[in-house]
Amino acid sequence: MKKIQSVCVYCGSSFGTDPVYEATATRLGQLLAETGLRLVYGGGSVGLMGTVAKAVLDEGGQVTGIIPHFLERREEMLDAVSDLTITENMHERKQLMFQKADAFIVLPGGIGTLEEAVEMMTWAQLGQHKKPVLLANVNGFWSPLLELLDHMRAQGFIRPDREVPYLVADRIEDAIPMLTDAVGEGSDAPDLQDDRAPMEKL
């Protein structure tokens, strides 16, 4: 099984109300560059997404940006990214982000970030990929979601035979080691670089 070479980061196009979110995005970008992992992200320069990308670039790391054309101005496309793809729509954007990433880290964000994270978790639950998905629970941001998932289990909607696979890191410094450890588990996992999106295989 291949090692992780690229990490997709889902996060907000805003900074949020707590400065710790921006600081965490900056630190994650630095860590990705220091460990030689390529960042795959939404292609914008605003909010946390711009912060993590700029931090990677500032440390000499590699960045792949993927943005739909209707968001080029709204999310202020980051021209400094050499590997930049402009897609026709959100569906194509998400599919390419999945294909180009070996793992996923979810920083704080809004409903779009939540939707992207849950989609990856759902595909994994359905057995369509084994790429690890990690929630960066900065300042307890994702704790309400974790409580909801526990509630779903308690009510019988997440069954043991259909568990939702995800990792949780309270410290951003733990995120990459946790992803690396997760990929090292089990030799029966599929190739991380599968070109087909799960939706195409269903």
C-alpha positions in Angstrom: 0.0 0.0 0.0 1.3 3.4 -0.9 2.2 6.0 1.7 0.3 9.2 2.1 1.7 11.8 -0.4 -1.1 14.3 -0.4 -3.7 15.5 2.1 -7.0 17.3 1.2 -7.9 19.9 3.8 -11.5 21.0 4.1 -12.1 24.3 5.9 -13.9 27.5 6.0 -13.6 30.4 3.6 -14.0 32.6 6.7 -11.7 32.9 9.8 -14.3 32.3 12.5 -14.5 34.3 15.7 -11.6 32.7 17.6 -8.0 33.5 16.5 -7.1 29.9 17.3 -8.7 28.7 14.1 -6.4 30.8 11.9 -3.4 29.9 14.0 -4.2 26.2 13.6 -4.6 26.6 9.8 -1.2 28.2 9.7 0.4 25.5 11.8 -1.2 22.8 9.7 0.2 24.3 6.5 3.7 24.4 8.1 3.4 20.8 9.2 2.3 19.6 5.7 5.3 21.4 4.1 7.7 20.1 6.8 6.6 16.5 6.2 6.7 16.8 2.4 3.0 16.3 1.9 1.1 18.0 -0.9 -1.9 20.1 0.1 -5.1 19.6 -1.9 -7.6 22.3 -1.2 -10.4 24.5 -2.6 -8.2 27.0 -4.5 -9.2 30.2 -2.7 -7.2 32.8 -0.9 -9.7 33.8 1.7 -10.4 32.6 5.2 -8.8 29.4 6.6 -8.5 27.9 3.2 -6.2 30.7 2.1 -4.3 30.6 5.4 -3.4 27.0 5.1 -2.4 27.2 1.5 -0.2 30.3 2.0 1.5 28.7 5.0 2.4 25.7 2.8 3.7 27.9 0.1 5.7 30.1 2.6 7.5 26.9 3.8 8.3 25.8 0.2 5.6 23.1 0.1 3.5 21.9 -2.8 -0.2 23.0 -3.2 -2.9 21.8 -5.6 -5.9 24.1 -5.8 -9.2 23.1 -7.3 -11.9 25.8 -7.7 -15.1 26.0 -9.7 -15.2 29.0 -12.1 -18.2 30.6 -10.3 -16.1 30.9 -7.1 -13.0 32.4 -8.7 -13.9 35.9 -7.5 -16.0 35.1 -4.5 -13.2 33.0 -2.9 -10.5 35.0 -4.6 -8.6 32.3 -6.4 -5.0 32.0 -5.2 -2.9 32.7 -8.3 0.4 31.8 -6.4 -0.6 28.2 -6.7 1.2 26.6 -9.7 -1.0 23.5 -9.8 -4.5 25.1 -10.1 -7.5 23.5 -11.8 -10.7 25.5 -12.6 -13.8 23.2 -12.8 -17.2 23.6 -14.3 -19.1 22.9 -11.1 -18.9 21.8 -7.4 -19.4 18.2 -8.3 -16.3 18.1 -10.5 -14.4 20.0 -7.8 -15.2 17.5 -5.1 -14.5 14.5 -7.3 -11.0 15.9 -8.3 -10.2 16.7 -4.7 -11.0 13.1 -3.7 -9.0 11.7 -6.5 -5.9 13.8 -5.8 -5.9 13.2 -2.0 -4.7 10.2 0.0 -6.2 11.4 3.2 -8.5 14.2 4.6 -8.2 16.7 7.4 -11.3 18.8 8.4 -10.6 22.1 10.0 -13.4 24.3 11.4 -15.8 25.7 8.7 -19.4 26.2 7.8 -22.0 24.0 6.1 -19.9 23.5 3.0 -17.1 22.1 5.1 -19.5 19.9 7.0 -21.0 18.6 3.7 -17.6 17.7 2.3 -16.5 15.9 5.4 -19.7 14.0 5.8 -19.6 12.9 2.2 -16.2 11.4 2.6 -17.3 9.7 5.8 -20.4 8.3 4.1 -18.4 6.9 1.1 -16.0 5.3 3.6 -19.0 3.8 5.5 -20.3 2.3 2.3 -16.9 0.7 1.6 -16.0 2.8 -1.4 -12.7 4.0 -0.1 -10.4 3.6 2.9 -8.7 6.9 2.9 -8.6 8.2 6.4 -10.8 11.2 7.4 -9.7 13.2 10.4 -11.7 15.9 12.3 -9.4 18.6 13.7 -11.4 19.3 16.8 -9.9 22.7 17.5 -11.3 24.3 20.6 -13.9 21.6 20.6 -15.4 22.8 17.3 -16.5 19.4 16.1 -17.7 18.2 19.5 -21.4 18.8 18.6 -21.0 16.7 15.5 -19.4 13.9 17.5 -22.3 14.1 20.0 -24.7 13.8 17.1 -22.9 10.7 15.7 -23.0 9.1 19.2 -26.8 9.9 19.3 -27.2 8.2 15.9 -25.4 5.1 17.2 -27.6 5.1 20.4 -30.7 5.3 18.2 -29.6 2.4 16.0 -29.0 4.4 12.8 -25.2 3.8 12.8 -24.9 0.0 13.3 -21.7 -1.8 14.3 -21.6 -3.5 10.9 -21.8 -0.1 9.2 -19.7 2.1 11.5 -18.7 5.5 10.3 -14.9 5.6 10.1 -13.2 8.8 11.2 -10.3 10.1 13.4 -10.4 12.9 15.9 -7.4 15.1 16.8 -7.6 17.7 19.5 -4.1 19.0 18.7 -3.2 19.8 15.1 0.3 18.4 15.7 -1.3 15.0 16.2 -3.2 15.0 12.9 -0.5 13.9 10.4 0.9 11.1 12.6 -2.7 9.8 13.2 -3.3 9.7 9.4 0.0 7.9 8.8 -0.8 5.3 11.5 -4.2 4.8 10.0 -2.9 4.1 6.5 -0.4 1.7 7.9 -3.2 -0.5 9.4 -4.3 -3.4 7.2 -2.7 -4.6 4.0 -6.1 -5.3 2.4 -6.9 -1.6 1.9 -7.3 -0.4 -1.8 -4.7 1.6 -3.6 -4.8 5.2 -2.3 -4.4 6.6 -5.8 -7.6 5.0 -7.2 -8.6 7.2 -10.1 -12.3 6.6 -9.8 -14.5 8.6 -7.4 -16.7 6.4 -5.2 -19.8 7.8 -6.8 -18.7 6.3 -10.1 -18.2 2.9 -8.5 -21.7 2.7 -6.8 
